[in-house]
Amino acid sequence: MTRIVAGKWGGRRIHTPTGDNTRPTTDRVREAAFSSLGSLLGSFDGLQVLDLFAGSGALSFEALSRGADHADLVEADAKVATVIKRNVAELGANATVHRTKAETFLERANATWDLVFVDPPYAVETAEVTALVAALRSKLADDAVVVVERSSRTPFVWPTEFEPIRDKAYGETQLWYGH
């Protein structure tokens, strides 16, 4: 289990999938990420959130806890998606779980997001992650922020249609912020 750091569900624990298929973002990294996002976005109130490779859903639940309006959580693994659905139900979260691949979801989605988390397994090649981020461009609100989480040993390069904002390493984890 992991806990939600702040907001209306601050301190609440959520279920995390068992096994090696997911790598939940640590409380420390989530706390730092949301501090950065708070200064970039000003507020989470009313935001539409997209969480690709959602895992436990911790990133989305953190945003919802802090005032985001709705989250779309995308997870291809059926067992992991079941854990996310359990968390949604227990929290009473305004969220939709989509059990499909991130690429397929983006091809079919007809929505606009203000905040997007892209946290694929570290084994996913950088070129695949960059292409996935590029596919987001037409689905972002005007001042949307995209956060990419990867291994600090794996470089990430923003597609040309994005403007990098900042990046920060936390041990093995690195976060890149862009819009």
TORNUMI-742420 format. One record per residue: x, y, z of N, C-alpha, C in turn; residue number from 1. Coordinates in nm, 2 decimals, padded with zeros to 4 digits. Layout:
% residues N
((X,Y,Z),(X,Y,Z),(X,Y,Z),NUM),
...
//
This chain:
% residues 179
((00.08,-00.12,00.00),(00.00,00.00,00.00),(00.09,00.12,00.00),1),
((00.03,00.23,-00.05),(00.10,00.36,-00.05),(00.00,00.46,00.00),2),
((00.04,00.58,00.03),(-00.05,00.67,00.09),(-00.06,00.80,00.00),3),
((-00.17,00.86,00.00),(-00.19,00.99,-00.06),(-00.13,01.10,00.03),4),
((-00.05,01.18,-00.03),(00.03,01.28,00.05),(-00.05,01.39,00.11),5),
((-00.14,01.46,00.02),(-00.20,01.58,00.07),(-00.34,01.59,00.01),6),
((-00.42,01.69,00.05),(-00.55,01.72,00.00),(-00.66,01.65,00.08),7),
((-00.78,01.64,00.03),(-00.89,01.58,00.10),(-00.87,01.44,00.14),8),
((-00.78,01.36,00.07),(-00.76,01.22,00.10),(-00.62,01.21,00.16),9),
((-00.55,01.32,00.20),(-00.42,01.31,00.26),(-00.41,01.21,00.37),10),
((-00.31,01.13,00.36),(-00.29,01.02,00.47),(-00.36,00.89,00.44),11),
((-00.46,00.89,00.35),(-00.53,00.77,00.31),(-00.44,00.68,00.24),12),
((-00.46,00.55,00.26),(-00.38,00.45,00.19),(-00.45,00.40,00.07),13),
((-00.38,00.37,-00.03),(-00.44,00.30,-00.15),(-00.37,00.17,-00.18),14),
((-00.44,00.08,-00.24),(-00.38,-00.05,-00.28),(-00.28,-00.03,-00.39),15),
((-00.18,-00.11,-00.39),(-00.08,-00.11,-00.50),(-00.08,-00.26,-00.55),16),
((-00.06,-00.27,-00.68),(-00.05,-00.40,-00.74),(00.07,-00.48,-00.69),17),
((00.06,-00.61,-00.68),(00.17,-00.69,-00.64),(00.25,-00.73,-00.76),18),
((00.37,-00.78,-00.74),(00.46,-00.82,-00.85),(00.54,-00.71,-00.91),19),
((00.61,-00.75,-01.01),(00.71,-00.66,-01.07),(00.66,-00.58,-01.19),20),
((00.53,-00.59,-01.22),(00.47,-00.52,-01.34),(00.46,-00.37,-01.32),21),
((00.46,-00.32,-01.20),(00.45,-00.18,-01.17),(00.56,-00.13,-01.08),22),
((00.58,00.00,-01.08),(00.68,00.06,-01.00),(00.62,00.19,-00.94),23),
((00.55,00.18,-00.83),(00.48,00.29,-00.78),(00.57,00.41,-00.75),24),
((00.53,00.53,-00.79),(00.61,00.65,-00.76),(00.61,00.67,-00.60),25),
((00.73,00.69,-00.55),(00.74,00.70,-00.40),(00.67,00.82,-00.35),26),
((00.64,00.82,-00.22),(00.57,00.93,-00.16),(00.66,01.06,-00.17),27),
((00.79,01.04,-00.16),(00.89,01.15,-00.16),(00.88,01.22,-00.30),28),
((00.89,01.13,-00.41),(00.89,01.19,-00.54),(00.75,01.25,-00.57),29),
((00.64,01.19,-00.53),(00.51,01.25,-00.56),(00.49,01.38,-00.49),30),
((00.54,01.39,-00.36),(00.53,01.51,-00.29),(00.61,01.62,-00.36),31),
((00.73,01.59,-00.41),(00.81,01.69,-00.48),(00.75,01.73,-00.61),32),
((00.70,01.63,-00.68),(00.63,01.66,-00.81),(00.51,01.75,-00.79),33),
((00.43,01.72,-00.69),(00.31,01.80,-00.67),(00.34,01.94,-00.62),34),
((00.45,01.96,-00.55),(00.50,02.09,-00.51),(00.54,02.17,-00.64),35),
((00.61,02.11,-00.73),(00.65,02.17,-00.85),(00.52,02.20,-00.94),36),
((00.43,02.11,-00.95),(00.31,02.13,-01.03),(00.23,02.24,-00.97),37),
((00.22,02.25,-00.83),(00.15,02.36,-00.77),(00.20,02.49,-00.81),38),
((00.33,02.51,-00.82),(00.39,02.64,-00.86),(00.37,02.66,-01.01),39),
((00.37,02.55,-01.09),(00.35,02.57,-01.24),(00.20,02.60,-01.27),40),
((00.11,02.53,-01.21),(-00.03,02.54,-01.24),(-00.11,02.64,-01.16),41),
((-00.06,02.67,-01.04),(-00.12,02.76,-00.95),(-00.23,02.69,-00.86),42),
((-00.30,02.60,-00.92),(-00.41,02.53,-00.85),(-00.44,02.40,-00.93),43),
((-00.49,02.31,-00.86),(-00.54,02.18,-00.92),(-00.69,02.18,-00.94),44),
((-00.75,02.29,-00.89),(-00.90,02.30,-00.90),(-00.95,02.29,-01.04),45),
((-01.04,02.19,-01.06),(-01.11,02.17,-01.19),(-01.03,02.11,-01.30),46),
((-00.91,02.07,-01.27),(-00.83,02.01,-01.38),(-00.88,01.88,-01.43),47),
((-00.86,01.85,-01.56),(-00.88,01.72,-01.62),(-00.74,01.65,-01.63),48),
((-00.73,01.53,-01.57),(-00.60,01.46,-01.56),(-00.60,01.34,-01.64),49),
((-00.49,01.31,-01.71),(-00.47,01.18,-01.78),(-00.35,01.12,-01.72),50),
((-00.36,00.99,-01.68),(-00.25,00.91,-01.62),(-00.23,00.79,-01.71),51),
((-00.13,00.80,-01.80),(-00.10,00.69,-01.89),(00.00,00.59,-01.81),52),
((-00.02,00.46,-01.82),(00.05,00.36,-01.75),(00.03,00.39,-01.60),53),
((-00.10,00.39,-01.56),(-00.14,00.43,-01.43),(-00.09,00.36,-01.31),54),
((-00.06,00.23,-01.32),(-00.02,00.15,-01.21),(-00.12,00.15,-01.10),55),
((-00.09,00.20,-00.98),(-00.19,00.20,-00.87),(-00.28,00.32,-00.89),56),
((-00.25,00.42,-00.97),(-00.33,00.54,-00.98),(-00.29,00.65,-00.89),57),
((-00.18,00.63,-00.81),(-00.14,00.72,-00.71),(-00.12,00.86,-00.76),58),
((-00.07,00.88,-00.88),(-00.05,01.02,-00.93),(-00.19,01.09,-00.95),59),
((-00.28,01.01,-01.01),(-00.41,01.07,-01.04),(-00.49,01.10,-00.91),60),
((-00.48,01.00,-00.81),(-00.55,01.02,-00.69),(-00.49,01.14,-00.61),61),
((-00.36,01.16,-00.62),(-00.30,01.28,-00.56),(-00.36,01.41,-00.62),62),
((-00.37,01.41,-00.75),(-00.43,01.53,-00.82),(-00.57,01.55,-00.78),63),
((-00.65,01.44,-00.78),(-00.79,01.45,-00.74),(-00.81,01.49,-00.60),64),
((-00.72,01.44,-00.51),(-00.72,01.48,-00.37),(-00.70,01.63,-00.35),65),
((-00.62,01.69,-00.44),(-00.59,01.83,-00.43),(-00.68,01.92,-00.51),66),
((-00.79,01.87,-00.57),(-00.89,01.95,-00.63),(-00.92,01.93,-00.78),67),
((-00.84,01.84,-00.85),(-00.87,01.81,-00.99),(-01.01,01.76,-01.00),68),
((-01.07,01.78,-01.11),(-01.21,01.75,-01.13),(-01.23,01.60,-01.17),69),
((-01.15,01.55,-01.27),(-01.17,01.42,-01.32),(-01.03,01.36,-01.36),70),
((-01.02,01.23,-01.36),(-00.90,01.17,-01.40),(-00.93,01.05,-01.49),71),
((-00.86,01.04,-01.60),(-00.87,00.92,-01.69),(-00.74,00.84,-01.66),72),
((-00.76,00.71,-01.61),(-00.64,00.63,-01.58),(-00.63,00.52,-01.68),73),
((-00.52,00.51,-01.75),(-00.50,00.41,-01.86),(-00.40,00.31,-01.81),74),
((-00.45,00.18,-01.82),(-00.36,00.07,-01.77),(-00.40,-00.05,-01.86),75),
((-00.29,-00.11,-01.92),(-00.32,-00.23,-02.01),(-00.33,-00.36,-01.93),76),
((-00.26,-00.37,-01.82),(-00.27,-00.50,-01.74),(-00.40,-00.51,-01.67),77),
((-00.47,-00.62,-01.70),(-00.60,-00.65,-01.64),(-00.60,-00.65,-01.48),78),
((-00.50,-00.72,-01.43),(-00.49,-00.73,-01.28),(-00.46,-00.60,-01.22),79),
((-00.38,-00.52,-01.28),(-00.34,-00.39,-01.23),(-00.47,-00.29,-01.24),80),
((-00.54,-00.30,-01.35),(-00.66,-00.22,-01.37),(-00.76,-00.25,-01.26),81),
((-00.77,-00.38,-01.22),(-00.86,-00.42,-01.11),(-00.83,-00.35,-00.98),82),
((-00.70,-00.34,-00.95),(-00.65,-00.27,-00.83),(-00.69,-00.12,-00.84),83),
((-00.67,-00.06,-00.96),(-00.71,00.08,-00.97),(-00.86,00.10,-00.95),84),
((-00.94,00.01,-01.01),(-01.08,00.02,-00.99),(-01.12,00.01,-00.85),85),
((-01.06,-00.07,-00.77),(-01.08,-00.09,-00.63),(-01.05,00.04,-00.56),86),
((-00.94,00.11,-00.59),(-00.90,00.23,-00.53),(-01.00,00.34,-00.56),87),
((-01.05,00.35,-00.69),(-01.15,00.44,-00.73),(-01.28,00.43,-00.65),88),
((-01.32,00.30,-00.63),(-01.44,00.28,-00.56),(-01.43,00.31,-00.41),89),
((-01.31,00.27,-00.35),(-01.29,00.30,-00.21),(-01.28,00.45,-00.18),90),
((-01.22,00.53,-00.27),(-01.21,00.67,-00.25),(-01.33,00.75,-00.29),91),
((-01.42,00.69,-00.37),(-01.53,00.76,-00.43),(-01.48,00.86,-00.53),92),
((-01.37,00.83,-00.60),(-01.30,00.92,-00.69),(-01.38,00.94,-00.82),93),
((-01.37,01.06,-00.87),(-01.43,01.10,-01.00),(-01.33,01.06,-01.11),94),
((-01.32,00.93,-01.14),(-01.22,00.88,-01.23),(-01.28,00.77,-01.31),95),
((-01.22,00.75,-01.43),(-01.25,00.65,-01.52),(-01.13,00.56,-01.55),96),
((-01.14,00.43,-01.54),(-01.03,00.34,-01.56),(-01.05,00.28,-01.70),97),
((-00.95,00.30,-01.78),(-00.95,00.25,-01.92),(-00.85,00.13,-01.93),98),
((-00.90,00.01,-01.95),(-00.80,-00.10,-01.96),(-00.77,-00.12,-02.11),99),
((-00.66,-00.06,-02.15),(-00.61,-00.06,-02.29),(-00.47,-00.01,-02.29),100),
((-00.41,-00.03,-02.40),(-00.27,00.03,-02.42),(-00.28,00.18,-02.43),101),
((-00.18,00.25,-02.39),(-00.17,00.39,-02.40),(-00.19,00.44,-02.54),102),
((-00.12,00.38,-02.63),(-00.13,00.42,-02.77),(-00.27,00.41,-02.83),103),
((-00.34,00.30,-02.80),(-00.47,00.28,-02.84),(-00.57,00.38,-02.78),104),
((-00.55,00.40,-02.65),(-00.64,00.50,-02.59),(-00.62,00.64,-02.65),105),
((-00.50,00.68,-02.68),(-00.48,00.82,-02.74),(-00.54,00.82,-02.88),106),
((-00.53,00.71,-02.96),(-00.59,00.71,-03.09),(-00.74,00.73,-03.09),107),
((-00.80,00.68,-02.99),(-00.95,00.68,-02.98),(-01.01,00.80,-02.89),108),
((-00.93,00.85,-02.81),(-00.98,00.95,-02.71),(-01.02,01.08,-02.78),109),
((-01.13,01.13,-02.73),(-01.18,01.26,-02.78),(-01.20,01.35,-02.65),110),
((-01.09,01.39,-02.59),(-01.10,01.47,-02.47),(-00.98,01.57,-02.47),111),
((-00.98,01.66,-02.38),(-00.87,01.75,-02.36),(-00.83,01.75,-02.21),112),
((-00.69,01.74,-02.19),(-00.64,01.73,-02.05),(-00.55,01.85,-02.02),113),
((-00.56,01.89,-01.89),(-00.48,02.00,-01.83),(-00.35,01.95,-01.77),114),
((-00.35,01.82,-01.73),(-00.23,01.76,-01.66),(-00.22,01.62,-01.70),115),
((-00.10,01.58,-01.75),(-00.08,01.44,-01.80),(00.04,01.38,-01.74),116),
((00.03,01.26,-01.69),(00.14,01.19,-01.63),(00.17,01.07,-01.73),117),
((00.30,01.06,-01.77),(00.34,00.96,-01.86),(00.45,00.88,-01.78),118),
((00.42,00.77,-01.73),(00.51,00.69,-01.64),(00.52,00.55,-01.68),119),
((00.58,00.52,-01.80),(00.58,00.39,-01.85),(00.69,00.30,-01.77),120),
((00.68,00.17,-01.79),(00.79,00.09,-01.73),(00.92,00.14,-01.79),121),
((01.02,00.13,-01.70),(01.16,00.18,-01.74),(01.21,00.10,-01.87),122),
((01.16,-00.02,-01.90),(01.21,-00.09,-02.01),(01.16,-00.04,-02.14),123),
((01.05,00.04,-02.14),(01.00,00.10,-02.27),(01.11,00.20,-02.32),124),
((01.13,00.18,-02.45),(01.24,00.26,-02.52),(01.20,00.41,-02.52),125),
((01.31,00.49,-02.51),(01.29,00.63,-02.51),(01.21,00.68,-02.64),126),
((01.24,00.62,-02.75),(01.18,00.66,-02.88),(01.03,00.64,-02.87),127),
((00.99,00.53,-02.81),(00.84,00.50,-02.79),(00.78,00.60,-02.70),128),
((00.85,00.64,-02.59),(00.79,00.74,-02.50),(00.78,00.87,-02.57),129),
((00.88,00.91,-02.64),(00.88,01.04,-02.71),(00.76,01.04,-02.81),130),
((00.74,00.93,-02.89),(00.63,00.93,-02.98),(00.50,00.93,-02.91),131),
((00.48,00.87,-02.80),(00.36,00.88,-02.72),(00.33,01.02,-02.67),132),
((00.43,01.09,-02.63),(00.42,01.22,-02.58),(00.38,01.31,-02.70),133),
((00.44,01.29,-02.82),(00.40,01.37,-02.94),(00.26,01.35,-02.97),134),
((00.21,01.23,-02.95),(00.06,01.20,-02.99),(-00.03,01.28,-02.89),135),
((00.02,01.32,-02.78),(-00.07,01.40,-02.69),(-00.10,01.54,-02.73),136),
((-00.01,01.60,-02.81),(-00.02,01.74,-02.84),(-00.16,01.79,-02.87),137),
((-00.23,01.73,-02.96),(-00.36,01.78,-03.00),(-00.47,01.75,-02.89),138),
((-00.43,01.69,-02.78),(-00.53,01.65,-02.68),(-00.51,01.73,-02.55),139),
((-00.42,01.84,-02.56),(-00.39,01.91,-02.44),(-00.46,02.05,-02.44),140),
((-00.50,02.09,-02.32),(-00.55,02.23,-02.30),(-00.44,02.33,-02.32),141),
((-00.47,02.45,-02.33),(-00.37,02.55,-02.37),(-00.25,02.56,-02.27),142),
((-00.27,02.56,-02.15),(-00.16,02.57,-02.05),(-00.13,02.44,-01.98),143),
((-00.16,02.33,-02.05),(-00.14,02.19,-02.00),(00.01,02.17,-01.96),144),
((00.03,02.08,-01.86),(00.16,02.04,-01.82),(00.16,01.89,-01.84),145),
((00.27,01.84,-01.90),(00.30,01.70,-01.91),(00.42,01.66,-01.82),146),
((00.40,01.56,-01.74),(00.51,01.51,-01.66),(00.55,01.37,-01.70),147),
((00.68,01.35,-01.74),(00.73,01.22,-01.78),(00.82,01.17,-01.67),148),
((00.80,01.05,-01.63),(00.88,00.98,-01.53),(00.95,00.87,-01.59),149),
((01.09,00.87,-01.57),(01.17,00.76,-01.63),(01.29,00.74,-01.53),150),
((01.37,00.64,-01.56),(01.49,00.62,-01.49),(01.58,00.73,-01.51),151),
((01.66,00.77,-01.41),(01.75,00.88,-01.43),(01.87,00.84,-01.52),152),
((01.88,00.71,-01.54),(01.98,00.66,-01.63),(01.94,00.66,-01.78),153),
((01.81,00.68,-01.80),(01.75,00.68,-01.94),(01.72,00.82,-01.98),154),
((01.78,00.87,-02.08),(01.75,01.01,-02.12),(01.61,01.02,-02.18),155),
((01.55,01.14,-02.17),(01.43,01.16,-02.24),(01.44,01.29,-02.32),156),
((01.39,01.29,-02.44),(01.40,01.41,-02.52),(01.26,01.45,-02.56),157),
((01.22,01.57,-02.53),(01.09,01.62,-02.57),(01.07,01.63,-02.72),158),
((00.95,01.59,-02.77),(00.93,01.61,-02.91),(00.94,01.77,-02.94),159),
((00.96,01.80,-03.07),(00.99,01.94,-03.10),(00.87,02.03,-03.07),160),
((00.75,01.98,-03.07),(00.63,02.06,-03.05),(00.60,02.09,-02.90),161),
((00.69,02.05,-02.81),(00.68,02.07,-02.67),(00.79,02.16,-02.62),162),
((00.76,02.24,-02.52),(00.86,02.32,-02.45),(00.90,02.26,-02.32),163),
((01.02,02.22,-02.30),(01.06,02.17,-02.17),(01.06,02.28,-02.06),164),
((01.01,02.25,-01.94),(01.00,02.35,-01.84),(01.12,02.32,-01.74),165),
((01.13,02.20,-01.69),(01.23,02.17,-01.59),(01.24,02.02,-01.58),166),
((01.35,01.97,-01.52),(01.36,01.83,-01.49),(01.44,01.82,-01.36),167),
((01.41,01.71,-01.29),(01.47,01.69,-01.16),(01.49,01.54,-01.13),168),
((01.61,01.50,-01.08),(01.63,01.36,-01.05),(01.61,01.34,-00.90),169),
((01.56,01.22,-00.86),(01.54,01.18,-00.72),(01.59,01.04,-00.72),170),
((01.73,01.03,-00.70),(01.79,00.89,-00.70),(01.77,00.83,-00.84),171),
((01.71,00.71,-00.84),(01.69,00.64,-00.97),(01.58,00.70,-01.06),172),
((01.49,00.78,-01.00),(01.38,00.84,-01.07),(01.41,00.98,-01.12),173),
((01.37,01.01,-01.24),(01.38,01.15,-01.29),(01.25,01.19,-01.35),174),
((01.21,01.32,-01.32),(01.09,01.37,-01.37),(01.12,01.49,-01.47),175),
((01.05,01.49,-01.59),(01.07,01.59,-01.68),(00.93,01.66,-01.70),176),
((00.93,01.79,-01.69),(00.81,01.87,-01.70),(00.81,01.95,-01.83),177),
((00.70,01.95,-01.90),(00.70,02.03,-02.03),(00.56,02.07,-02.06),178),
((00.55,02.15,-02.16),(00.41,02.19,-02.21),(00.42,02.23,-02.36),179),
//
